[in-house]
């Protein structure tokens, strides 16, 4: 009952709802009790003698030796059942298959020794015949091979070195105890064969030491695939087996007891611990994988080994009687003299060597701890993703620079990526992380070694320009923007980096928090101008930024109250001035501030995401008005409607569905709608191209706006589905020099690709005539008409015939009236 209670306390549940001890394990436990009790009785009584006249000899020997092969059979069954457990990972099942073979070999070796003892009951000695030694050697080889094949998890070079040192310490201590308690007593027996004793003892000691080394290495490394409790029990089994021969010489020295072998007790005990290990592994199948990857715990095993050897050395020295040995030296045999001389030397040398191993192990641990502290310090002061200094280290360096009375002027540049949230939302955080790493690398590459680039968090970076005058800081900001300009390929997407930079100039004695706050104000002011630029902080700038914040709050309410109106700028035929289409332009009529131009609220709407509901309203209102003109004026109405689409809208997953719904509700034919997108909007592929492809499948046409001003135009013409090019006004208004113009080159390119072209920003008759001469057919700009309200355009349509020129809409030619509206 006591054994069962012990097993129930340490065996995990075999099934939900209760604890159950394996019958095989109970059998293994019972097989340890019988030989242990009988061995004790025979050792301390005179019941047993090897005399053939004693009728108890054969039955007692049979009872004493039978549990060993029976225990091996039980162990083989336990290991086989564990190796067949489907819940265990492959390396674990393989390990226990190897132990099944080892258990069968150990049982065969025990049976061979039992046969030898039972057939020769009068013989004495350890009875380790060649058959038994060969089979045990094979079993130990299988066990060591299985331990070698067992994955130990991820370990650094220093961790592997420490594990090797710890396992070597345990192995050396084991060897010392074998030599002292096993080999030396055998050598001291008078009349023995010294050579054979040394050979056999060396073989046993070597095998045991190697086995202990292999087990110690696994136990000290990790529990990647073997349950930690099972592995410790398995180690106990091997240690018991290795240590079982140590007391044999002392039993042999007892009168009339040299026929008792300790292995009759130790082998069943080994089988029990090993079976316990196998059952522990099987019943904890679900927990074995959970231990994978755990760092190995601190183990006192190497230190216990050193303490044991030191204690053995003290005991040897204390029991060494020099006077008595000197008096008996002349009568001692050569083997006895060998033991007397070499036993203290071997134990003392082992103690010194073990101390050296422990010192070396501690030195490696100190070195590893120093590296760990360095990593922890680096992790506390650096960003984990970009490896740049973090906010804490940035503040320390800025405070140190401002606290140096002899230091010169310095500047802080705060960098915030524009539309970074859209990258995370539409392309995933992996793409966002790759973009941040690329930005960190580019910023680091274009600053001096004395400057500091840090990441404050999210998409905010900061640079400390040490010993830099304001002009030098401005020039450095230009370099930063130029370094960020080329697109970045992240997770298969070509991303255009746009950043707003705010600069604050300072000098020693300034407050670090004030400098960072000023840089933050300047950065938000740069964002208010459309981003992708830098501004240096100036007094009064905070009010402008606060005004933008207030405007952003009012923008949300303006969308709810529909404070927006649409103006329509005509697109005309250059040959006769006939109206071909209109481009819808949104305006905000603020109840207190009046008309707010798009340049002030569109970037704001893009930053806070309000551009999506605003754009949805623009699409529906423009389609409704366009359908109304078509129904009222027929052929005199504009043929196409152009709408501007922002990058934020185009990446919205449901944008194509919103456009399709607006077309269906108003009855407008999809081919009459042209959506104008910029190169920036479609440079970030993925969601943008998906929406464009879906829209073109509906029949909606796509125009590339401000063509020629981007950085990847030609690649976009291959990758982006477009139908029309809008020539940027900078090329329309370019001075005539007699050289080939960009406008002519764009027209030729469009003809080759089969694309329609519209020239923007035509403000003078000369510009219109030059475009006609080149071969352009469509244009828009102040030369033809300013943007008109829906009512003004409707009245003009009602007054003219189908072929009437657009100049009849206003009755004037505003030549030189200023820059055309976007």
Buried (B, 14 or more C-beta within 10 A) or exposed (E): EEBEEEBEEEBBEBEEEEEEBBEBBBBBBBBBEBBBEBBEEBBEEEEBBBEEEEEEBEEBBEEBBBBBBBBBBBBBBBBBBBBEBEEBBEBBBBBBBBBBBBBBBBBBBBBBBBBBBBEEBEEEEBBBBEBBBEBBBBBBBBBBBBBEEBBBBEBEEEBEBBBBBBBBBBBBBBBBBBBBBBBBBBBBBEEEEBEEBBEBBEEBBEBBBBBBBBBBBBBBBBBBBBBBBBBBBBBBBBBBBBBBBBBBBEBBEEEEBBBBBBBBBBBBBBBBBBBBBBBBBBBBBEBBBEBBEEEBEEBEBBEEBBEBBBEBBEEBEEEEEEEEBEEEEEEBBEBBBBBBEBBBEBBBEBBEBBBEBBEBBEEBEEEBEEEEEEEEEEEEBBBEEBBBBBBEBBBBBBEEBBEEEEBEBBBBBBBBBBBBBBBBBBBBEEBBBBBBBBBBBBBBEBBEEEBBBBBBEEBBBBBBBBBBBBEBBBEBBEEBBEBBBEBBEBBEBBBBBBBBBBBBBBEBEBEBEEBBBBBBBBBBBBBBBBBBBBBBBEEEBBEBBEEBEEBBEBBBEBBEEEBBBBBBBBBBBBEEBBBBBBBBBBBBEBEEEEEBEBEBBBBBBBBEBBBBBBBBBBBBBBBBBBBBBBEEBEEBBBBBBBBBBBBBBBBBEEBBEBBBBBBEEBEBEBEBBBBBBBBBBBBBBBBBBBBBEBBBEBEBBBBBBBBBBBEBBEBBBEEBBBBBBBBBBEBBBEEEEEEEBBBBEBBEBBEEEEBBBBBBBBBBEEBBEBBBEBBBBBBBBBBBBBBBEBEBBBEBBEEBEEEBBBBBBBEEBBEEEEEBBB
